[in-house]
Amino acid sequence: MSKVYLAFLWHQHQPMYKNPLTCCYELPWVRLHATKDYYDMVAILDNYPNVKVNINLVPSLLLQLEEYASGMAKDKFLILTLKSAQKLNSEDKIFILKNFFMANFDNMIAPYPRYLQILNKRGREIPENEIKNKLEIFSTEEFRDLQVWFNLAWFDPYWKKNDDFIKFLHDKKENFTEEEKAKLIEKQLSICGKVIKKHKEAQDRGQIEITTTPFYHPILPLLCDTNSARQATPSMVLPNSRFSHPEDARWHIENAVDYYEKLFGRKPLGMWPSEGSVSNAAVSLISQAGIKWIATDETILFNGMKDISSSGDRKNLFKSFKISINGQDVRAIFRDHGLSDSIGFVYYKWQTQDAVNDFISKIKNIGNYMSNESLAPLVSVILDGENCWEYYKNDGWDFLEALYEKLNSDDTIETVKVGEYIEKFAPESTITNLTSGSWISGNFGIWIGHKEDNVSWDYLGMTRDFLTNFLEKNPHMKGTNNEKEAWNSLYCAEGSDWNWWYGDDNCSENDAVFDFIYRQHLIKVYECFGAKAPDILYIPIKKLKNRPTQKLDIKPCGFIKPKISVSVSDMDDWKKAGYYEQDFVGGSMHQTSILIRSLNYGFDEHNLYFRLNLSNNIESNPIEDYCFKINLFKPIKNTLCLKFNVEGRVDRFWIISDGKEHNLNFGNITFNTNLILFVPLQDLELQTFEGIEFNISIDSKNCELEKLPRISNIKLEKFD
């Protein structure tokens, strides 16, 4: 096998949460992630000197860390944490009971008996308007313990191991004092101040390469020209007004470079363009700023393969390329989204050693695949370096320690800083025309095209036009602090995070807050000059009640009897079937490498029918590695299992019930771009379909890769 160079790029990012009108931070995520992720993701490397990684730090995150460390930053969660529990009023208590459980239940609440006890007393699922009726049942001591636990649960296990006071609080468990609470917050803000120093220390000893992102994390191609969205999606409905301001994109890039140099004592070599978003115009601006390399997603590479002089196979993914646009050159690497998503969305469900072994084996398989190439392959694993760890036990330490331990001593895999790799290996191919797109599906649909997204862009354009027109009519205001503040608020509003939550793609319990912050940034532009902001900016853009659930789960409406043959089966056979689409309403993380796109299911008097509509990602592993499962929970619990051989033919179809296995009929199955099968009710020892609850899963090496639905089950009911 060829030696493999492995480049981790951990992306650390938060938008600007400061309300420009009140200077109070609306959400606490910078402060809380500082103690849970930002420091320890670097500190863990102290134990593995041979492991090198790349860490992307977005300037808007670093700016907020500095403000928390200096005492300038305050957020409502922090203010109500520090307020004496005896002095909390009813409004304070309602806010605390509503918001101080915003943490992963399994790994950040359930392990701590006191925290769990208070949640259970409030109720895990409770309408907001009922919280006020619960106030009288909580004691002052319980509110104080909740104030402490909300913050303490966000401290990574690193601190429990390395800080005596944090260990003391964990051991004490309850009945905390006001002094202990204040000391906890003092410790928290102190850590905010250590994050940048810890990164610089690791950079200066040569173990990490720090990269940057345009300052407030904008989608550069859309700032340059919103019409570029149509290159990836020709039918996209665009905002009413075209937004085209490459000068703003230039500001975000150049100020990110300058801020990086101020903090880390050197200019950055690399950049992760926000959301991996690229276009010819954006890359040209990045190159002009002196950036030597960028990273984006494999989808961008393969979408533009026709412009690459080398052969168009998957081996191109494991190389770097030269991008040359109008005489501006930059190197590019491309994210393997299957491997990246495995860490982000799959491995937390596995036993640690199984997950690590699977990851290492996939890297070595790439080495074998690339063994005849002239250059040593580069595998780029790029993902969120903060949010995914809350789904892992011990905040990901078990996984990362086991992974880094193997990589620390493996002679066939060398972890590498990307800047070093591109210096050592010259590219073999050049891209002269880049296909516009992002790491999500190769397009910009998350940030533009939906009605809410387009309204946001129209408001941004309207506000920018006001700003430039006002300055043109009032030249005496140019160069003043008012102008500087106005532009800064506009640049904040150009960040990608606001539109992440608009539309149908993503939702969270903080949707209304993100909407509010975005509009506050725009309102601030007007207020900087004593002008009245348009009334529409005071009206929420996000329609919170219009979340797209109606098309995800459609129940069967009649008997079906589809043909079990790919060559003749027609979707008309499934018109009365149920339909479930893979959950696409997500949070702050987005999974691209799903295996099951959707499911059609139904029944007649004697059989259950299933049609799994699979994505191209199913080809990321050999078909014989997968085990397809239909997991039935009611009225009796049993599991249908299906495996294929290396030729893609059914190898075995069997049922597990009460720990016993018996084989089922192969003739009931067909497989191509989708998997179609039926199961007689008698094989399930059932008399009726009514009341059956099930889900679909795909395993590999006895470990779950994916499940549909991800959380709940599908229930079969009698139709009208």
N, C-alpha and C positions, 0 to 999 in steps of 0.2 A: 504494500500500500504506500501511497505518497504521503509524505509528512503534511499534516493539515495545520494551517494557521487559523486560529479561532478568535474572532473579534466580538467580545461582548460590548454592547453600547447600552448602558442603563440611562434611561431618559427621566430626568427629574424636573417636574414642572408644576407650577401653579399660576393661575391668572392673577391680576391685580385686584385684590379684594377690598382695597381701601375705598370707601365712599368719598369722592372728591369734595362733596359739599359739607360733610361732617368730620372728615378725616378719621373716622372710626372704621375699623375693619368689620365687614359684614359677616364673614365666615372665618373659622379658626384653623383652616387646614394647613397653612404654612407652619404655624406654631406646633401643631400636633404631629405632623409628619416629620418635623425636625427631630423629635425625640424617638419616633418610631422607625424612620427610614434613612433620612439624609445623612446622619452622622455614622450610623452603624454599617451602612453599605460600603463605606470606605474603611471603617475601623476593622472590619472582618479581614481585610487584606493584610493586616499586620502579621497575621499568623501564617500567611501563604506567600512568601517573598517571590516565588517563581511565577505567580499568577499576575498577569497584567490585564487591565480592563480599561474601557473608555467610558467616561461618565459625562452625560450632557446636562448642563446646568443652564436653565433658561434665565435670562437677566431679570425678568419680573419676579421670579422666585428669590433670587439673590438679593434684590433690592428690599424685599419684604423681610427676609431674614436679618438684614442689617438693621432695619427699623425696629424689629422686635428686640434684638440684642441691645440696642441703644436705649430702649424704653419708650421710643416714639410711637410704636404701634400698640394699639389697644383694640380688642374686639369685644362684642357684647358677652360672648361666652367667657372670656377672661375676666371681664368686669364682674359678672355674676358669680364667677368662681371665687374671686377675692372678697366679695361682699360677705360680711358676717352672716352666718346662717340664721342668727337670731333677728337680724334686721331685714330679712327678705320679706317683701310685700307679696300680695297675691299675684300680681302680674309677674314678678320675678319667679315665683314658684311654678307658675304655669309654664313659663319659658323653659325652666330647668327640667321639669317633668316631661316636657315635649321633646327637648333637644339633647339632653345629656345621655341619651342612649344611642347616639349616632355612632355605632361601632359594629364590627362584625360580631354577630351573636355567638357563633360557635367558638371562636378563638379569642374574643376580647371581652365577652360578658359572662358566658356560661362557666368558664374556669374559675371565676371569682365569686364565692358564695354570697358575700354581702351585696355585691353589685347585682347579681342575679335575683337575690331576695327582694331588693327594692324594685327591680323591673317587674317581677311577678306581682308585687303588691299594687303597682300602678296598672298592670295589664300589658301583655306583649302587644296586642292589637287593640287600640282604643281610639275612638274618634276624638279629634282635637277638642270638640265642644263639650266632651265629658270629663276632660282632665280637671277642670275647675271644681268638679264635684268630689274629687279625690284629695283635695288639699288638706282637709282636716284630719285625714287618717295618718299623715306623715309627721313624725316628730322633728324637732330641730336637729337632733343627732343624725337622723336619716338623711335630711337634706345636706348636712355637712359631709357625710360619708359619700353621698352622690356627687357632690362637688369635687371631692378628692378622686373618686374612682373614675369619673369621666376623663380626667387628665392622666391618672396613673395607668389606666389600661392602654394608653397610647405611648407608654414608654416601652421601647424594645427590650426583650430579655437581656440584651447586652448590659443595660443599666442595672438590672437586678443583680447581675453577676459582678459588676465592676463598681457599683456605687453603694456604699453602706446605708445611706439614708433611704434610697429606693428599696433596698432589701428590707430595711426596717418597716417601711410602710406596708409592703406585701405581707410580712410576717404578722404585723399588728392586725390587719384585715378590716377593722372597724373602730368606731368611737374615736375618730381622729380629732385633733384639736385645731383651732384656728391658726396657731403658730405652725403646726405641721403642714397645714394646707398652704400657708404663705411660703414656707420654705420649698415646697414642691414646685410652686410656680416660679420661684427664684431660680431653682435648678433648671426648670424648663427653658426659661429665657436665656440662661447662661449657655445652654446647649445650642440654642439658635446662633449664638455668637461664635461657637466653636466649629460649626459646619464648614464655613469657607476656609478657615485655618487648617482643618483636617484634610480637606481636598488639596490645598496648596502644598502641604507637607508631603502627601503621597505623590503629587505631580513632581515636586522638586527632587524626590528620590528616584524618580523614573518608573514608578509602578503604575501610574494611571495617566491617560491623556484626557484632559478636560476639553470638551467641545462646547460650542454655544449655539444659540438659536436666535433669530431675529427678535428684537428686544421684548415686545409685548406679545410674542407668539402669533403673528398674523399669518394668514394664508397668502404667501407672496404672489403667486400667479393671479389671484383674484384682486389683490391691491393693484397689480400692474394693469389688469384689465379683466373685469368680470366676464367679458365675452369669451375668455379662454376656457371657461367651464364647458363650452360647447364643443371644444376639441375632443374632450373625453366623452361627453354626452350630447350629441347633436340635437336631440329633441328637448333639451332642458328649457324650462320656462324661466327666463331671467327677470331680474328686478325691472321696474318701470324705467329707471334711469341707469345708464351705464356708468360704472365707477372705474376710472382709469387714472391711477396716480402712482406711476412708478417711482416718483420722487419720495413718496411715503415709504415704499418698500426699501428704497435706498437708506432712508433715515433709520429704519428698524435694524438693518444690517450693519451700517457703520457705527451706530451707537452701541450695538451689542459687542462689536469688536473692541471699541474704545473702553467700554465698561469692563470687559474681560481683562484687558491689559492692565487696567487700574487695580483690579483685585488680585490677579495672579502673576503680574510682573512680566508678562510676555504676550505676544499676539497669538490668538488661536490658530491652529492649523486646520481644524475641521469644523464643520457645521452640520447639524441636523436641521434642515429647513422644517419649519413647523408642520407637523403631521406628514413629514416626508414629501411635502408638496413642491413640485418643480414645474418649470416651463422654461422655454428658451430665454425669455426676458428675465425671469427670476435668477436663473443660473448665471447669466451674464453679469448681473448686478453683484452676485455673490463673489464671482471671480474678481471683479474690479476692486472689491474690498480687501483683497489679499488672501482670501480663504483658499487653501490648497486642495481640500477634499470635502465632498459632501456624501451623505448617505440618504438613500431613499429605498423604496420597496421593490421587490422582484417584479411586481405587476408592471411598473413603469418600464423596466428593462424589456420584458417580453412583449408589451404592447408596442414598443418601438424597435423590435428586433429587425424589422426590414431595413432600418437605417444603419445597421451594424454590419461591417464588412465580413465578420467571421460567421461561421455556421450557426444556425438558429436552434441550438439544442440547450438543454438545461445546464450543461457544463458552463455556460456563460455566467450563470448565477454565482459561481465560485471564483470569479475573477474580478479585478478592478478594471475600469475603463477610463479613457480620457474623453472628456466632453469638451468639444471645441465649438463655441457659438460666436460667430462674428469676430473671430480673432481672440476671444476670451476663453482661456483654458482652465479646467478644474478636473480633478480626479473624482471618480464616483465608485462607491460600493453599494451593493444591493442586499436588502434584508431578506433572509430566508424566513418567510412568514409561517411556515409549518413548524420549524424548530422554535421560533420565537413564541408562537401561540401555545406550544406545548408547555413552556414554562409559565406563561400567563394564565392558561385556562385548563390545563390537563393534569400536570404532575402533582398538584396539591391534593388530588384525590387518591394518589398512589402511595404505597409504602416508599419511604425515602430511597432505599437502596435500589428498588425496582426502577424508580424514576431516573436516578443517576445513571444506572447501567443502561437504560434505554437511550438516554441522551448521548452518552459516550459511544454507544454502539452505532448510533446514527451518524455521528461525526466520523467515526472510522469507516463506515460504509461509504461516505463521501470520499474519503481518502482512496479507497479501492476504486471507486467510480472514476476518479480523476488521475489514476496512476499513470496513464499514458500521456498526460499533458506536459507541456514544456515548463510551465510555472507551477509552483506549489500552490494548492488551492487555498482560498480565503473563505471561511464560512462566517457570515455576519448575522449575529443574533442580537436583535434590537427590540427592546420593549420597555414598557413602563417600569421604572425602578422603585415605585412606591406602592401603588394601590394593590398590586397582585399579592403582596406578602401577607396581607391580613387574612387571606384564604388558607394559608399554610399554617400548620402547627408551629409554635415558637417563632412566628413572624418570618418564616423562611430560613431560619438559622440551620435547622437540621439538614435541609436540602442544600443550601449554599456551602455549608462546611463539608458535607460529603462530596459535593461536586468539586469544590476547590481543592480538597485533599487529593482527589484522583488526578486533577489537572496539574497540580503542583509537582507531581513526580512522573508524569506520562511523557515518554520520549517521542511519541508519534503525534502528539497534539501540542502545539505551542500557542498559548494565549498571547495576543499581540496588541500593541497600540497601533491603530490604523495608520497614523503618521509614519511610524517606522516601517510598516509593510509597504506603503506606496513609495517610500524612499528606496527600499531594497529591491522591489520588483517593478520594472517598467511595464506599462500596459501594452497589450498586444493589439488592441482595437480601439477605434475612435468613434464616438457618437457625435454626429454633426447636426442632428435635428431631434430634439428631445420631445417625447410625447407628454403633454401636460397631464398632470394627475397627482393623486396623493397615495398614501399607503393603504387607504381604505377603498377597495374595489377599483383602484386606478382612476378615480374621479373625484369630484368635489361635492357630491350629493349631500353630504352631512352639513355643509355650510351654505349652500345656495340652491335655489330651485323650489323648495317648499314655500308656501305662502308666507309663513312666519319669517323664514330666512330672508326672503326677498323684501319684506317690509323693513327688516333690520338694515339691509343694505341701502334701501331708499332713505331711511332716517339718517344713516351715516353720510350719504352723499349730500342730503339736504343741509346737515349741520356743517359739513366741510365747506359747502358753497357759502353759507352764512359767514364762516370764519374768514375766508379769503376775500369775500366782498366787503366785509366790515373793515378789514385792514387796508384794502384798496381805497376806501372812502375816508379812512382815518389813519393816515400814514404816521401821525404822531404816536400811535399806539405800538408801532413796530419796535421791537427791541425791549419792550417793557416786560416786567414779571407777569403782567396780565396775559400778554401774548404767549409767553412761555408756558404758562399754566394751561391756557386754552389748547395749544397744540398738544401738550402732554396728555390732556384728557381725551382729545381726539385719537391720538395714537393708542391709548389704552382701549378705546372703543373698537379699534381695528383688530384687536386680538381675536383669535379663533374661538375661544372658549364660550363666548356668549351664544354664537350660532350653533355650537355643539348641542346645546339644550333646546334650541328652537326646532320646530318641525316634529316629525314622528319618529326620528331615529333613536333618540336617547331621552331618558327622563330620570329624575331623582326627586327626593323630598325637598331639595333646595332650588327647584326650577324657578319659583317665583323670585327668589333672592337673586339668582343670576340675571334674570330679566330686569329686576330693579337696578342692580349695579350698572348694567349696560346703559340703561336710560339715564342714570345719574351722571355717567361720564359725558353723555351728550348734552345734558342740561347744563353741566358745568361750563361748557364752551360758551354758551350764551351769557351765563352769569358773570363770567370773567370780564365782560364788557358792559355789565349793567343792563343787558337786554333781556326781555321776557322770552323764555323758551316757548315754542309752540305747544299748545294744549295736548296734542297727540303724544308728546313725549312723557306725559303723566299717566298715560293709559297702558296697561300691560300688553305686550305683544303676544306672550305665551298664553294659549288657550288651554288651561290646565285640565279642563273636563273633556278635551277632545283627544285623549290618548288612543292610539290605534289598536284596539283590542278586537274589533268586530270581525276582522279578516284573518286573524291568527287561528281561531278555533271555530270551525264550522261543523255542526253536528250532522250525522247522517239523516236523510229525509226519506229514505225508502230502500227497499231491498236492491242489492246489486248482484250481478253474476258476471264479472269481467273475464275475458279470455286470458288464460295464464300463458301468454306467449308474447315476447317483446315484438316480434315481427308483425303480429296481427292485432295486438291489444290496442285499443283506441281510448283516448280520454273520455269519449262519450260514454264508455262503459262505467266510468267513475263519477258521472254527473250527480248521482244521488248519494255518493259516498261522503263520509266525513273528511275534513281536511284540517291538518295542523301544520302551520309554518314555523320553522325554527325561530325562536324568540329573537326579534331584532330590536326591541326596545331595550336599550342597555343603559349603562351608567357611564362612569368616567373611563372605562376600558372598552375596547371594541375587538371582537374576535373575527378574524378573516378566514381562518382555515377550518371552517365547519365542514363536517362530512355529510350530514343529512340536511338537505335544504328544506324538505317538507315531507309530509306523510299523507297519503290517501288511505282511508280505511272504511270498511263497511261489512255487511253480512247479508246472508239470505237465511232461509229456514234451517240450514244445516252447516254452514261454513262461515268462518271469519276470513276476510280478505285484507291484505296489506300491500301497499305500494310505497316503498321507500325511494324518494327522489333524491339521488345522491349528487354531490358536487364533484368537480374535477379533483378536489383535494384527496379523494379516496385513493388516488393513484400515488400518494406520497409514501405509502408502504406497500409491499407486495400483498396481493389480495389474500394469500394464504395466512398472513399474520392476523387477519381480522376474525373476530367471532361476533356475528350479529345475534342479538338477543331480543326476544319479545318477553318482557317480564310481566306476568299476570299476578295481581295481588288479591283480587276478589272475584268470585266468592271463595275460590281456593287459590293457594299460592303455588305457582309453578312457572317454569321458564322454558321457552322454546329457544334452541340454540342452532346456529347454522354456520358451517365452515366450508371454505372453498379450497381446492388444491391449487398447485402452481399454474395449472392451465386455465384457471378461472371456472372450473366446473365444480358442482356441489360435491364435497367430500363426505360431509355428514350432516344430517338434519335430525335432531333428537329433542326430547322433552325431559326435563328434570322435575320430578314431583316427589315430595317427601324423601328427598335424598336419593331416589332411585331414578335410573335413566332407561329410556327405551327409544329406539329409532322410529322415525316417521318417514313418510313417502317422499322420495326425491322428486317425483313427477309433479309435485305441487309447486314447483319453484322455477322461476326464470330470472336471469340476471344479465344486464348489459349496462346501460347508463342509469338504470334504476333496478331495484330488486322487487319482484312481484311474487307473492306466495299466498296460499290459502291453507287453512287448518280446519279440518272437520271438528265440530263441537265434541263428537264422541272421543276424539283423540285427547281432548282436554277433560274428559269425564264430566262434561257439562250438558245440561238439557236445553239451556236457553242462553242467549247472548246478554240478557238484561242483567245489569249490575256488575258486569265485568269492568275492572279497572286495570290499566296497563300502561307501560311506557316502553320505548325502544332504546336500546343502548348498543354501542359498538365497543368491544374490548380488544386489547392487544396484549398478549403475554399475560393474560389473566388480570389485566388492569383496565379500568374504564377509561376510554378516550372521550366519549361523548354520550349524552343522553338527551332524548326528546320525549316530553318536555324536560327542561333542565331541572325543574323543581317539583312540579305537581305531577299528577297522572291524568290520563284520558279515561273518561268514564263512558261506557256504552249504555244508553237509555232507550227506552221504547219511543219511537217517533210517532208523531200524530198521524 
